[in-house]
Amino acid sequence: MKNLVIIVGTIVLGCLIFDLIVGDNEGSLKNESKEVMINCIEDYLE
């Protein structure tokens, strides 16, 4: 039973970390890097 709790907890934690990296929410790594790249491109074009 203890092993099952550890495995389920690991899966849930992995899903949360995956969502932070590639999710569509505001704080995800994908959206933050998109904003940085857009700002760099705009600065370069000025």
Buried (B, 14 or more C-beta within 10 A) or exposed (E): EEEEEEEEEEEEEEEEEEEEEEBEEEEBEEBEEEEEEEEEEEEEEE
